[in-house]
Amino acid sequence: MLTTQQDTTKDSRRQMITDLSSRPDSRTELEFKYGQVWDTHELCADFNVQSFLAPFVLVARKEDGVRGTLVFQTRPRFYFDFTPTGGITC
């Protein structure tokens, strides 16, 4: 029998999405706050996207296979705050 797991992060993720949507930052502002920022084309060049769970995206860095997460805002669509999770993909 399949069981459905409860998403314990749903409310906090929804609040993050609301916050990001209500005051989207420019690329320059995001770079100042978080360092490197990617648009969609740059994301695809540097990472293999594994899954989305807004406002997070699970990725594997193409350069070295390190897995991690990025945060994204919708408009304008930018990905930022890469946080390695320590796992390496093959």
Secondary structure per residue as TSV (DSSP state, phi and psi in degrees):
chain	resnum	aa	ss	phi	psi
A	1	M	-	360.0	134.3
A	2	L	-	-81.9	139.9
A	3	T	-	-119.4	148.6
A	4	T	-	-99.9	129.1
A	5	Q	-	-85.2	144.9
A	6	Q	-	-77.2	130.8
A	7	D	-	-84.6	100.3
A	8	T	T	-79.1	-6.5
A	9	T	T	-102.2	-2.0
A	10	K	H	-56.6	-48.1
A	11	D	H	-65.7	-42.7
A	12	S	H	-69.5	-36.3
A	13	R	H	-66.3	-40.6
A	14	R	H	-61.2	-40.5
A	15	Q	H	-65.0	-40.9
A	16	M	H	-61.8	-42.8
A	17	I	H	-61.5	-44.6
A	18	T	H	-60.3	-45.4
A	19	D	H	-63.0	-45.2
A	20	L	H	-65.3	-36.4
A	21	S	H	-75.6	-31.8
A	22	S	H	-77.5	-21.9
A	23	R	S	-145.1	65.5
A	24	P	-	-64.4	139.9
A	25	D	-	-93.3	154.0
A	26	S	-	-75.3	167.1
A	27	R	H	-58.3	-43.2
A	28	T	H	-61.2	-41.8
A	29	E	H	-65.7	-42.6
A	30	L	H	-64.1	-41.2
A	31	E	H	-63.0	-38.2
A	32	F	H	-64.4	-41.3
A	33	K	H	-77.5	-40.2
A	34	Y	H	-122.9	-6.3
A	35	G	S	89.9	-135.6
A	36	Q	-	-61.4	140.0
A	37	V	E	-128.8	144.2
A	38	W	E	-122.9	139.6
A	39	D	-	-88.5	-177.5
A	40	T	H	-62.5	-42.0
A	41	H	H	-66.3	-41.4
A	42	E	H	-66.9	-38.1
A	43	L	H	-58.1	-47.8
A	44	C	H	-65.9	-29.0
A	45	A	H	-73.8	-34.1
A	46	D	H	-99.9	-20.2
A	47	F	E	-135.6	154.4
A	48	N	E	-98.5	119.0
A	49	V	E	-80.4	128.7
A	50	Q	E	-104.6	-37.7
A	51	S	E	-168.0	158.6
A	52	F	E	-116.3	140.2
A	53	L	E	-147.1	84.4
A	54	A	T	-46.4	135.1
A	55	P	T	-95.7	29.9
A	56	F	E	-111.2	153.8
A	57	V	E	-134.8	131.6
A	58	L	E	-91.0	127.9
A	59	V	E	-134.9	163.8
A	60	A	E	-124.3	125.1
A	61	R	E	-70.6	126.3
A	62	K	T	-63.7	-35.3
A	63	E	T	-58.5	-41.6
A	64	D	T	-138.7	2.6
A	65	G	-	78.6	3.8
A	66	V	E	-69.2	129.3
A	67	R	E	-86.4	152.5
A	68	G	E	-172.7	-174.5
A	69	T	E	-121.7	152.5
A	70	L	E	-126.1	154.6
A	71	V	E	-100.8	147.3
A	72	F	E	-134.4	149.3
A	73	Q	E	-110.6	154.4
A	74	T	T	-83.5	-52.0
A	75	R	T	-132.6	113.1
A	76	P	T	-71.9	149.2
A	77	R	T	-76.6	110.9
A	78	F	E	-135.1	148.0
A	79	Y	E	-113.9	139.4
A	80	F	E	-158.4	174.2
A	81	D	E	61.6	52.8
A	82	F	E	-61.2	126.5
A	83	T	E	-125.9	109.1
A	84	P	E	-63.9	142.5
A	85	T	E	-100.8	-3.1
A	86	G	E	94.3	-16.7
A	87	G	E	-84.3	148.5
A	88	I	E	-116.6	133.8
A	89	T	-	-96.2	159.8
A	90	C	-	-110.2	360.0
